[in-house]
Amino acid sequence: MYRILSVEDDQMMQSLLRHTLEAYGYEVLFSSCGGQAIPMAISEKPDLILLDVNLPDTNGIDVCRALKADPKTRHIPVVMLTGGAMEVMTRVAGLDSGAEDYLLKPVSPRVLVARIGAILKQVSRLS
């Protein structure tokens, strides 16, 4: 079973993600702020991180940069998932920070699960 860490402060979105991802057999962990993301990623060793851009304590793009700079977490694929940062430059900044994908909310649950599956399949082939 794959473990996914979702860094998301919106309770409704957390509930939707939990329901969707668990229905597809994923184990889901949550952090509601960016400051917990790196310590949680190190301790929980998720297979993939879903990362909101707009977090209460920091910017998700900065969190992604920090995750990708840390030797303990740089191998974990990151999918930016946001509803508030739709500008092209913000999306490009998210991908430039090391994210494997950048999806806009609202995202279709089927599209989200398909993107996660494709990324995890690619990562497992490279391992």
N, C-alpha and C positions, 0 to 999 in steps of 0.2 A: 504494500500500500504506500503510495506517495504521500508525503507531508507537504502541505502548503502553508506558509506563513503569510497572512494578510495583514498589512499595515493600513488600517482603515479606522477613522474616528466616528463615522456615521453608523449608529446602531442599526438602522433599517438596512443599510448596505451590508453590514456584518451578517445580519440574519439571512438576507438573500444569498450571500456568498456561501454561508454555512449550508443552507438548505440545498443549493445547487450543487456544490462541490461534493458534499457527503453523499448525495444521490448518485454520483458517478464514482463513488468509492475512494475519494480522497479524504485524508485526515486533515482537518483545518485548525490552525492555531491563529490567534488574533493578538495584535498589539494595536492600541488606539493612539499611539504617538510614535514619532520617528526616533526619539531618544531611546526607546526600548528595542528598536528594530535590530541593531547590530548585536547587542548582548543576547537577544533572543535567538537570532540566527546562529550565533556561535554555540549556544547551549542546546538548542532544539534541533539543529542540523536539518532544516527543511530542504526539500528537493527543488522548491521554487518559491519565490516571494512575489506576491501581488502588492504593489506599492502605490498608494494614493499620492498625488502631487501636493495637494493642499492639506497639510496636517496642522494640528493646533500649536505644535511646538517648533516645527521646522518645515523646510521645503523638501518634498520627496526626492527631488532631483539631487539635492545635497546628500540625502541619505543613500541614494543609489551610488553616487560617487564614492562615499565612504565605504559602502559594502564592497564595491569593486576594487578599492584600494587595499582592503584588508586581506592578507593571504588566507585567513581562515574562512572568508566568505566570498571571495572573488569568483569562485567556481559556481555559485548558486545563480541560476537564471532569475532575472527580475523582469516582471511585466508591470509597467506603469499603467494604472487604471484610474482615470480621473474624469470628472465632469466639469470642473471649473477652469481647466487650462487647455482650451481648444485652439489657441493661436498656433500657427505653424511653427513659429520660433520656439515656443515652449515644448512642442512635440519633438522638434529637432534636438533641443537641449536635453530632453529626457533620453533620447536614443544616444546622443553623444556622451551622456554620463555613464553609458554601459548597459542600459536596459536592452533586453532582447526583443521587447515589443512594447507598444504604446497603444492602449485601447481607450476609447472615449465612452463614458457613461451617458446615457444608459446603454449597456452592452447586452446583446442577446445572450442568455445563458448558454445556448448551444454554440455560439461563436466563441465565447470565453472558454468553454470546456475544450473546443476543438483547437484553439490556439495553445492552451496549456498542454494538451496531449501532444501536439506537434513539437513543441519546444522540448518536452520531456523525452520524446522519442529521439530527437536529434541529439540531446545531451547524452542519452544512454548509448547511442551509437559511437559517440566520441570517447566514451570512457573505456 
